[in-house]
Amino acid sequence: MLVVSGDGLSAGIGVDSVGEGVAEVSAAGVEALPAGLSSQAAAFLAGTAVVAGTPVALLDVPAVLQARSTLPSARSRSAS
């Protein structure tokens, strides 16, 4: 589980794995998303990059948090 936070919101995301540490990627190192990626997945990704020889997807954290803000909270779901 990867948890991202910002602007008073937090969102948990199920991930396959998390590498060691954090990698810095320059703007020049960000590549376009692969063709054929679903629009639902693409809506939450900022691009791809190669880190230590391995391609990685770059999460668009503001897009994830914006989507999170449109979902009902656990508190409001339990009140139903």
N, C-alpha and C positions, 0 to 999 in steps of 0.2 A: 504494500500500500504506500503510495506516494501522496503526501498531503501538501497542498499549496495554499497560501494565505495572502490576502491583500485587501485593502479597503474594508476591513471588518468582516470579511467572508473567508471561509475555509472550505476546501473541497478535497475529498479523498479519491484517489484514482488507483484502480487495480493495475499493476504493471507486471510484466514477465520477470524483469530483474532490474536491479540498479547497480551500475558499475561502482568502482571504488572512487570515492571523492567526487569533486565537481570539476568539470572541464570548461575552460574558457574557449569560446568560439568567436572569432572576429566576424563582423558583418560580411566581409569578403568570403568567409568560409561557409556561409549559409547557402545551400543549394535549393532549387525548387523541389517540391514534393513529386514523388514518382507518378507517372501517368497511370491511370487505372485505380488510383486510391479513391475510395468512396467519398462522396461529398460530406457525409457525416463525420468521418475521421479527419478529413482535410480541414474542417471547420475549427478543429482544436490543435492543429499543428502549424508552427511558424515556418517550417522547412526541415531540411536534413543537413547533416554535416558528417564528416568523417573524423572520428576521434580515435587516436591510436590505431589507425588502420581499420576501424570498424564503423560502418554506417550507423548513425543514431538519428532518431526523430527528435525534433525540437518542439517541446510543448509550448503552445501559445497560452501562457498563464492568464492574461487578461480575458481571453475568449472563454477559458474554462470557468473563471470566476463570474463572468457575466452570465453564462448559462446557469451556473449554480444559483445565482440570485433570482432566477425565474422559476425555480423549482419550489414546491412546498417544503417547509421545514419539517423535521422529524416531530417537533412539538405540535404543529398544526395537523399532521397526519394522525397522531395518536389521539387527538381530541375528537376526531370524526367517529 
